[in-house]
């Protein structure tokens, strides 16, 4: 898979979306993890530390309707996989290419 020109090989990853400290635009970060770095439920407040493969500003669009909880979906296509995340009335879409 590829995300904005970066190759993503087999492995364990975390996809992180977080605001910057200065409350500027949010960033989407794709981090490669070692199995020992997997997060348990009690650790969800901290960001995983790993090798960042990709980091880019992300803009949330206003979606029709409201999602009652965070939903993340992957939709396969012929030459791409579409990642969609929704929370409340916010929505972000990114495409991975094969």
Secondary structure, DSSP 8 states (H G I E B T S, - for coil): -EETTEE--SSEEEEEEEE-TTS--EEEEEEEE-GGG---GGGTTS---SEEEEEEEE--EEEEEEEEEEEEEEEE-SSEEEEEEEEEEEEEEEEEE-
